[in-house]
Amino acid sequence: MAMACAVAVFAFIGLGSWAVASPVGSSPDDDYHLVSIWCAWGDREGLCAPGSSENERTVPHELMQWPRCYLEDSTQSGDCTISSENVSTDRGDFAQNYPPVYYRVMGLFASDNIEASTLIMRLVNSTIFVGAVVLLFTLLRPGQRGPLLWTIAAGLVPLGIFIVPSTNPSSWAILSGLTVWIALAGYFVATSKIRQFGLGAFAVVVAIMGAGARGDVGIFMVIAAGAASILTFQPTRDWLRRLFVPVIVAIIGIAFFLTTGQSTDYAATTVTQVQATGGGGATETAGPTWAFLLENLTLIPSLWAGSLGTWDIGWFEVELPETISIVMIGAFSALAYMGIRKMDWRKGLTLGLLLLALFAIPSYVLYGLQVLVGTEVQPRYLLPLVLISIGIALYGFERDDLGLTTIQALVLIVGVSVANSLALFKTMRRYITGTDYTGLNLNANVEWWWQIPLSPMAAWAAGSLTFFLALIGAYILIRTRPAEKPLPGGRSDSVKEEVNGPLPFTSSGKGQRPLHG
């Protein structure tokens, strides 16, 4: 218990260091999202008021202009002098293009002190992430926790760890992609009512959070529910009864997707493109239809790798050294390759369908917009699906540590920790002084920093160290727990953790009968 608590504290500090690494408005499209948050609860004195037209709102000027002051000039730090007057803008979610859940929750922390409110929101999202992962780790049984922890290690640096402690709705999208599928898989094979209820409730709540943050995540929740159902499939009445919760998750996803503007934007764009080209021609950029589709298909994997450091972070103005992408792609690929050692028809079918989705979804969007990879579709949009895919690739091992030797695990953890530290340093350097200063001391020539009793170097050192300690601590937790041997569909023949009911199958697969608790 003490080790688990320490890991949670380390993880929170690690995320917290990213929360203070950049100024207000530094995550993608933050001007839009901040205005949407401030206006989420309608008219509020000093925060949001009717604008000069029906589709506009009057908000503090800082929400709109803070990121603009440093985006156009890489040598400009995050130190911006902006008038405090209110302005009317149409740059916000005033037409319900996004679901309201995320904006409403974050809107509770909005105030006339924009810097303080932003920092609080970032720390709240850090707390939500750590709390959700700790809760899910507790609900899952030994032998089921490996995919969760190794996905965090190999899939979040640098993009995910930048977005999670931010004010961007993709924070909750990433959490849902990481956790919902494995919560449902654990729910299907739970042999105690308490664990079954806990995992089912967790999946439903986090699905609401994810799809309630971004409408397109609703599609990913449908995929997560389907993946968990296939992975744990058994031709029994018990499996059919348990299908109720994944169906609820899928319905939640579909409902949010269909009731927001994101479900119709791309279709409308496709119609516009067809009309503009006289009935089916592509734009000048696209070229002939088949050549256009094939070129995008060859480029789409770069979107998957974009979350691992091949794309810059922030508003794509924080340049990252290639060392980060090399290390992270190596760690991701090594774990994925190791994961396919454990394969049955359920896992193979699930991975095949996920691979199809990873190509088909961005291809559809890009074709509708008639653009090539590199515009419109960003890696953060696909990151939840990438996390689902690597997690399922690691599903089915008898041990949470995947059978890695201590040396192998340490090499991976050290590599990922170095990549995180480099990304954190580069991000802080970009905003503290701008790119015209390249010194190693973040405390020197400081032009921008929060009004907090913590220096930039202390924040970087604390974040780098605690991230490493969180990974090491998590590895110790899963390394020292007894492994359990899963039966087909991920069920376990060990009853050490379950005392409230019999197993559904014998180890031979005979004597199948429904669970009774």
Sequence and secondary structure as in RCSB ss.txt:
>XXXX:A:sequence
MAMACAVAVFAFIGLGSWAVASPVGSSPDDDYHLVSIWCAWGDREGLCAPGSSENERTVPHELMQWPRCYLEDST
QSGDCTISSENVSTDRGDFAQNYPPVYYRVMGLFASDNIEASTLIMRLVNSTIFVGAVVLLFTLLRPGQRGPLLW
TIAAGLVPLGIFIVPSTNPSSWAILSGLTVWIALAGYFVATSKIRQFGLGAFAVVVAIMGAGARGDVGIFMVIAA
GAASILTFQPTRDWLRRLFVPVIVAIIGIAFFLTTGQSTDYAATTVTQVQATGGGGATETAGPTWAFLLENLTLI
PSLWAGSLGTWDIGWFEVELPETISIVMIGAFSALAYMGIRKMDWRKGLTLGLLLLALFAIPSYVLYGLQVLVGT
EVQPRYLLPLVLISIGIALYGFERDDLGLTTIQALVLIVGVSVANSLALFKTMRRYITGTDYTGLNLNANVEWWW
QIPLSPMAAWAAGSLTFFLALIGAYILIRTRPAEKPLPGGRSDSVKEEVNGPLPFTSSGKGQRPLHG
>XXXX:A:secstr
 HHHHHHHHHHHHHHHHHHTSS TT STTHHHHHHHHHTTTS BTTTBEE SSTT EEEEHHHHHHHHHHHS TT
  S       EEEE  SS S  S SHHHHHHHTT  S HHHHHHHHHHHHHHHHHHHHHHHHHHS TTSSHHHHH
HHHHHSTTHHHHHTTSSSTHHHHHHHHHHHHHHHHHHHH  SHHHHHHHHHHHHHHHHHHHTT TTHHHHHHHHH
HHHHHHT  SSHHHHHHTHHHHHHHHHHHHHHHTSTHHHHHHHHHHHHHHHTTSS   TTT SHHHHHHHHHHHT
HHHHHIIIIIS BTTTTB   HHHHHHHHHHHHHHHHHHTTS  HHHHHHHHHHHHHHHHHHHHHHHHHT  TTS
S  HHHHHHHHHHHHHHHTTT SSTTTT  HHHHHHHHHHHHHHHHHHHHHHHHHHHT TT   S TTTT     
SSSS HHHHHHHHHHHHHHHHHHHHHHHHSS    EETTTEES  SS  SS  SS TTS S      
